Each structure stands twice: as structure tokens, then as C-alpha cells.
């Protein structure tokens, strides 16, 4: 399956961006390298985290945007 671009706040390959790959979302964002933040998150080996503005979530399609309280 091809990766589908959902949206982003900048043009021409900038960050942040949001993509869909089948059942997964791929997030392009800013590297979190602050030791204090990383220590709180306890990231396992082989994984990383990126910082993404909340405004990027407007690009989530309704069918994958999660449950809402009605």
C-alpha cells in the first residue's frame, strides 16, 4: 500500500506532516532530544518520539480521528 499524505503546516517537504500507511499513521515532526523529557517518557530501545503541534491533528480524517464524547 502506498503512503498517503494527509496534511501539514508547511509546504515543500517541511515539518510537521501527517501520513497514513494502512492502519498506521506516520508523523514527521521535530526531534525531541531534551534529556529531561526523554527520561520522563522512558522510550524503549529502537523507538523515538517527535514533537508535533496540536494544530496538525486537523488533518486526521474522521474515520481515524478517534472517539469523541457526544
Secondary structure, DSSP 4 states (H G I P E B T S, - for coil): ---EEEEESSSTT-S-EEEEETTEEEEE-EE---HHHHHHHTPPTT---EE--GGGGGGS-GGGS-----
